[in-house]
C-alpha cells in the first residue's frame, strides 16, 4: 500500500497550472481552493497510483477538460509494508 502526499513544490505546480489554464484563476488559487485541488490529487493517487488534477471543460480556458500529473518533487510517496498475520 502506498500513501501519497502533495509537496510544497506540487502545490506550486498546481497553482501555476490553475493560473495558466483556469477561466477564473484568482478563485482557483485561493488557499481553500488549492487545498481542495491537493486533496483531489491525493485521493486520485490513492485510487490509481498517479496524482492527477483536472480542470473541467466548463472551467478551462481551452473549453475542454485539461489535466496535469504530479510527479517527482511534486509528490511524496511512502510505501507501507503490509503485515501478514
C-alpha positions as CSV (number, residue, x, y, z in Angstrom):
1,X,0.0,0.0,0.0
2,X,1.2,3.5,-0.8
3,X,0.4,6.9,0.7
4,X,0.7,9.9,-1.5
5,X,1.3,13.5,-0.3
6,X,1.5,16.5,-2.5
7,X,4.6,18.6,-1.6
8,X,5.0,22.3,-1.5
9,X,6.5,22.1,-4.9
10,X,3.4,20.2,-6.1
11,X,1.2,22.9,-4.6
12,X,3.1,25.5,-6.5
13,X,2.8,23.4,-9.7
14,X,-1.0,23.2,-9.2
15,X,-1.1,27.0,-8.6
16,X,0.8,27.7,-11.8
17,X,-1.4,25.2,-13.7
18,X,-4.5,27.0,-12.5
19,X,-3.1,30.4,-13.4
20,X,-2.3,29.2,-16.9
21,X,-5.5,27.2,-17.7
22,X,-8.4,28.1,-15.4
23,X,-11.0,30.6,-16.5
24,X,-11.1,32.2,-13.0
25,X,-7.5,31.7,-11.8
26,X,-7.9,34.1,-8.8
27,X,-10.7,31.9,-7.5
28,X,-8.9,28.6,-8.4
29,X,-5.7,29.6,-6.5
30,X,-7.1,30.7,-3.1
31,X,-5.8,28.7,-0.1
32,X,-9.0,26.8,0.3
33,X,-9.3,26.1,-3.5
34,X,-5.7,24.8,-3.6
35,X,-6.4,22.6,-0.5
36,X,-9.3,21.1,-2.5
37,X,-7.1,20.5,-5.6
38,X,-4.4,18.9,-3.4
39,X,-7.0,16.7,-1.7
40,X,-8.4,15.6,-5.1
41,X,-4.9,14.8,-6.4
42,X,-4.1,12.7,-3.3
43,X,-7.4,10.8,-3.5
44,X,-6.9,10.1,-7.2
45,X,-3.4,8.9,-6.4
46,X,-4.7,6.5,-3.7
47,X,-7.1,5.0,-6.2
48,X,-5.0,5.0,-9.4
49,X,-1.3,5.2,-8.3
50,X,-0.9,8.6,-10.0
51,X,-1.7,12.1,-8.8
52,X,-3.8,14.0,-11.4
53,X,-5.6,17.4,-11.2
54,X,-8.2,18.0,-13.8
55,X,-9.9,21.3,-14.7
56,X,-13.4,20.5,-16.1
57,X,-14.2,21.8,-19.6
58,X,-16.5,24.5,-18.4
59,X,-13.8,25.9,-16.2
60,X,-10.8,25.7,-18.6
61,X,-9.6,28.5,-20.9
62,X,-9.3,25.9,-23.6
63,X,-13.0,24.9,-23.4
64,X,-12.1,21.2,-22.8
65,X,-11.0,19.3,-19.7
66,X,-7.3,19.6,-19.1
67,X,-5.2,17.7,-16.6
68,X,-1.8,17.7,-15.1
69,X,0.0,14.7,-13.5
70,X,2.2,15.5,-10.4
71,X,5.5,13.6,-10.3
72,X,8.9,13.8,-8.9
73,X,9.5,16.5,-6.4
74,X,5.8,17.4,-6.5
75,X,4.7,14.2,-4.8
76,X,5.9,12.2,-1.9
77,X,5.2,8.5,-2.0
78,X,5.5,6.3,1.1
79,X,5.4,2.6,0.6
80,X,3.8,0.8,3.6
81,X,4.6,-2.8,4.2
82,X,1.5,-4.9,4.6
83,X,1.5,-7.0,7.7
84,X,0.6,-10.6,7.3
85,X,-1.0,-12.3,10.4
